Amino acid sequence: MSGKRVVLVTGHRALGELTALSQQAELHSLDTISEAAQESLLPSVDCLLVAGLWPESLGKEKISRMKNLKFIQLRLAGANHVPIRYIPPGVVICTNAGGFSLGVAEYAWGLLLAAAKRVVVFDANLKAGQFTREFRTKVGNEIMLLRGKTLGIIGYGGIGRAVAAMGRGFGMKVNAFSRHPEAEPDIAVFQGREGLLDVLRTSDAVVISIPLTNRTLGLIGDAELSVMKPGAILVNIAREEIVDEPALFKHLKANPAFTYATDVWRLTDGAESFTASVPFLELENFIGTPHVSGPSESSTGDPMRLAVENLLRYLKGEEPRNVVDRSEYT
Amino acid sequence: MSGKRVVLVTGHRALGELTALSQQAELHSLDTISEAAQESLLPSVDCLLVAGLWPESLGKEKISRMKNLKFIQLRLAGANHVPIRYIPPGVVICTNAGGFSLGVAEYAWGLLLAAAKRVVVFDANLKAGQFTREFRTKVGNEIMLLRGKTLGIIGYGGIGRAVAAMGRGFGMKVNAFSRHPEAEPDIAVFQGREGLLDVLRTSDAVVISIPLTNRTLGLIGDAELSVMKPGAILVNIAREEIVDEPALFKHLKANPAFTYATDVWRLTDGAESFTASVPFLELENFIGTPHVSGPSESSTGDPMRLAVENLLRYLKGEEPRNVVDRSEYT
């Protein structure tokens, strides 16, 4: 073994791609080494680089054998998949918040416009051979002109800011719900419980771009939906558990002009399920895509590069970014 | 009869809404008066205000009875539906070019993003219960990140300019094909046959926003499609006859990563058919919507207001805008 610190990579076998990192550390891939080899490796691991969801094979017992572990860098933007309760308090965990902002923010606009312009419902209708002028008029009347309308952004971090910036050309007023009051001069920032309700009440379209933590689990439920405009659009490119699915299903049934468009699905047994707990897929005012907002052309590029950069910050003794506040996840 | 000039309105019965116009002219609705009443009215008509497609009931014979006709104002942006050969050369015809720019440009972005982000194909797949991780990966790989890509705009008039302005936030380079070389400093303008091919060759997404005239009929055919990128997106919010449907169908079959998204359908017997001459609707890489890009919330507002403003310009002796060059339609 070299004198370099030991980084164990999970969910990314192509270690040869990680040039910048391999110059600074000794790299191993959890996915390509035997259980026997893990036996001797785990106690020497200084850092974990988790490229996908937390691997199922890395449970409580194996974590406890990583006596030397000091730092965990995630490639994903959120930490909700990490078994924090098994990770000793001294280990620093960093998310890759912002690493996917560009692709995810563009995807949010894809879902928002598909909903506002009724593209999905019209296309499905034409392809099913069910074109009628009555249907065209009915749904056409629900088409939303964005100019002059209000866009609510729940969570004004990297993704939320990118969503707002992309939308400037559409001439929407932007209301952001955020813990941090700093924002561009043309963005109104709302805080606290009343602030959340104000954003929901005034918005014609709402994008959820807030991390899933114990403070945001079920954030959008019955009471929150009830203040929204009946023809509003709700876009979720964050985590499905932020919405209360049964409440949302009831709301969609009662308000056919309201649309929910989501790219995210609840976790079941540690993996994204691509199913909902309610029959969303039966509804015309539901649009679903299978978590593709961090598009593949960027998912092997930018996010990994940014995750590695943050890990290098730690290895060089600099202050890493996006350190997880454990109290938000336990 | 008053001394006011006589304006005959077609396709819009609610004359009471046209306050500004009724102060300047004597208004009649073709749709609410009997054939007998038309008999005496037609010779006195000074102006026509055509709110929808040219009415079938207003054929060669009735046009010939409007001996006093001097001015025709259309509420639609194009004149391709007007039977120009029956209209005496001295009659000025004005389109409402630009009247729908805002709604249509937003709709172009709706189609463009639905195609770039594969929203329609993913949603349809999930709703058909055919979710597989293989499909997700395959189609996910085709998701286009817009930032840094090139947007081609065929026809840089009111709609084309609005499309470019809305897209600034997405960070695309814009290449416009236009007869007029004037454009914002960050827009590259291309002209002539070679210019058209250059725009098509370099663009990742192309929006067709050019009027249908005898110069643009079948503008996008075999030769033009063959220079486009295999994974490009072609959006049509102008008129369907600008594309050669059989050539485009063949191109879509041969290039599954290429997408055609259209809101417009060819005219058949003077009415929009909402069908194609080829089985577009069978294709996963085709997206169709039933000409709803001038959304209803604006179609009774802005476009009519702008059409009336132009008609008032004529009535007041001012220079009207958007005068049709008949040589482009005959």
Interface residues (C-beta under 8 A of the other chain):
Chain A: L102 G103 E106 Y107 W109 G110 L111 L113 A114 A116 K117 R118 V119 V120 F122 D123 A124 L126 K127 G129 F131 R136 T137 V139 G140 N141 I143 M144 L145 L146 R147 A165 M166 G167 R168 G169 F170 F274 L281 I287 G288 T289 P290 V292 P295 S296 E297 S298
Chain B: L102 G103 E106 Y107 W109 G110 L111 L113 A114 A116 K117 R118 V119 V120 F122 D123 A124 L126 K127 G129 F131 R136 T137 V139 G140 N141 I143 M144 L145 L146 R147 A165 M166 G167 R168 G169 F170 F274 L281 I287 G288 T289 P290 V292 P295 S296 E297 S298
